[in-house]
Amino acid sequence: MRRVALTLLLAVATVAFLGLGVWQVERRSWKLALIERVETRVNAPPVAAPGPPAWPAIGAESDEYRRVSLTGTYRPAADTYVQAVTDLGPGFWVLTPLLTDDGFTVLVNRGFVPPARRDAADIAPPSDRVTVTGLLRISEPHGGFLRSNDPGAGRWYSRDVAAIAATQGLASVAPYFIDAAAGPDPGAWPRGGLTVIHFRNAHLVYALTWFALALLAAGGIVTAWRHRGVA
């Protein structure tokens, strides 16, 4: 009976490890496709930011990380600060609504500021007409940092376009936001161009680990039946 019980346990472990290995192989294929897609998009010439007719079809797989450009005027005194952690340390993304020449509004992530710069006068958006080039990003409606957004208190942990637009009283707002590219002055704040476009891919190592464990578990079954003293 002990041998039978051990065999059943090892058989279940073998199947489970094989399943996890296959899952990692599938994740690796997905990750490689994502990396290829992002590399292609971030290096392509910018296109016009999608307008209202295209909004219902906007999605991560088809549109995220596309290089886009738009021209318009920033809404004054309408910055939203979203908690962020970047290579420059902890701080905030500065999201500002931009009214485009085509009549719709897009939230532009103008870049990162450290906490000490959050209320500095020199991070206000320019008042004149501007052209912004950057990467299209999909709204983040579920909060972040294991916290939910608290619009009433002005605490934002993710770039939730719909919630920010509602709080700001904005109309005709695109369902995406734009991560602005780095500006000409590398020392200026907010600091653009910090979008993470490099994705860790260790799925092959994980897959080989799970398959090795499956092989060990299967080997354990063979050993159990070869050495009848286990019974």
Backbone hydrogen bonds, N-H to C=O, Kabsch-Sander energy under -0.5 kcal/mol:
donor,donor_aa,acceptor,acceptor_aa,energy
5,A,1,M,-2.9
6,L,2,R,-2.6
7,T,3,R,-2.4
8,L,4,V,-2.6
9,L,5,A,-2.3
10,L,6,L,-2.6
11,A,7,T,-2.5
12,V,8,L,-2.4
13,A,9,L,-2.2
14,T,10,L,-2.5
15,V,11,A,-2.4
16,A,12,V,-2.5
17,F,13,A,-2.9
18,L,14,T,-2.5
19,G,15,V,-2.4
20,L,16,A,-2.3
21,G,17,F,-2.2
22,V,18,L,-2.5
23,W,19,G,-2.3
24,Q,20,L,-2.0
25,V,21,G,-1.9
26,E,22,V,-2.4
27,R,23,W,-2.5
28,R,24,Q,-2.3
29,S,25,V,-2.0
30,W,26,E,-2.2
31,K,27,R,-2.8
32,L,28,R,-2.7
33,A,29,S,-2.0
34,L,30,W,-2.3
35,I,31,K,-2.7
36,E,32,L,-2.4
37,R,33,A,-2.5
38,V,34,L,-2.8
39,E,35,I,-2.6
40,T,36,E,-2.1
41,R,37,R,-2.1
42,V,38,V,-2.9
43,N,39,E,-1.0
44,A,41,R,-1.2
47,V,67,R,-2.1
49,A,69,S,-2.0
54,A,51,G,-1.8
55,W,51,G,-0.7
55,W,52,P,-1.0
57,A,54,A,-1.1
58,I,55,W,-1.5
63,D,59,G,-2.2
64,E,59,G,-0.8
64,E,60,A,-1.2
65,Y,136,L,-3.5
66,R,63,D,-1.8
67,R,41,R,-0.7
68,V,66,R,-0.5
68,V,134,G,-2.8
69,S,47,V,-2.1
70,L,132,V,-2.0
72,G,130,V,-2.5
73,T,99,L,-2.3
75,R,97,P,-2.7
78,A,75,R,-0.7
80,T,95,L,-2.4
82,V,80,T,-0.6
82,V,93,W,-2.3
83,Q,156,W,-2.8
84,A,91,G,-2.5
86,T,89,G,-2.2
89,G,86,T,-1.9
91,G,84,A,-2.6
92,F,113,V,-2.7
93,W,82,V,-3.1
94,V,111,G,-2.4
95,L,80,T,-2.9
95,L,93,W,-0.7
96,T,94,V,-0.5
96,T,108,V,-2.5
98,L,106,V,-2.5
99,L,73,T,-2.6
99,L,97,P,-0.5
100,T,98,L,-0.8
100,T,104,F,-2.8
101,D,71,T,-2.5
103,G,100,T,-1.8
105,T,172,S,-2.8
106,V,98,L,-2.1
107,L,176,Y,-0.7
108,V,96,T,-2.6
108,V,106,V,-0.5
109,N,107,L,-0.6
109,N,178,I,-3.6
110,R,94,V,-2.5
110,R,108,V,-1.3
111,G,94,V,-0.5
112,F,191,R,-2.2
113,V,92,F,-2.5
117,R,114,P,-1.9
118,R,115,P,-1.2
120,A,117,R,-1.5
123,I,120,A,-1.3
124,A,121,A,-1.4
130,V,72,G,-3.0
132,V,70,L,-3.1
134,G,68,V,-2.4
135,L,179,D,-2.1
136,L,66,R,-2.7
137,R,177,F,-3.1
139,S,175,P,-0.9
140,E,159,R,-2.3
143,G,140,E,-0.7
144,G,147,R,-1.6
147,R,144,G,-1.8
150,D,155,R,-3.3
153,A,150,D,-0.9
154,G,150,D,-0.7
154,G,151,P,-0.9
155,R,150,D,-2.2
156,W,81,Y,-0.5
156,W,154,G,-0.7
160,D,158,S,-1.6
161,V,159,R,-1.0
164,I,160,D,-2.6
165,A,161,V,-2.8
166,A,162,A,-2.2
167,T,163,A,-2.3
168,Q,164,I,-2.3
169,G,165,A,-0.9
170,L,165,A,-2.8
174,A,105,T,-2.8
177,F,137,R,-2.1
178,I,107,L,-2.2
179,D,135,L,-2.7
180,A,109,N,-2.3
180,A,178,I,-0.8
181,A,133,T,-2.6
188,A,185,D,-1.7
191,R,112,F,-2.6
192,G,190,P,-0.8
193,G,180,A,-2.5
197,I,195,T,-0.7
199,F,197,I,-0.5
206,Y,202,A,-1.9
207,A,203,H,-2.9
208,L,204,L,-2.6
209,T,205,V,-2.0
210,W,206,Y,-2.4
211,F,207,A,-2.6
212,A,208,L,-2.2
213,L,209,T,-2.1
214,A,210,W,-2.2
215,L,211,F,-2.2
216,L,212,A,-2.3
217,A,213,L,-2.5
218,A,214,A,-2.5
219,G,215,L,-2.5
220,G,216,L,-1.9
221,I,217,A,-1.3
222,V,218,A,-1.7
223,T,219,G,-2.4
224,A,220,G,-2.3
225,W,221,I,-1.7
226,R,222,V,-1.4
227,H,223,T,-2.2
228,R,226,R,-1.0
230,V,227,H,-2.2
231,A,228,R,-1.6
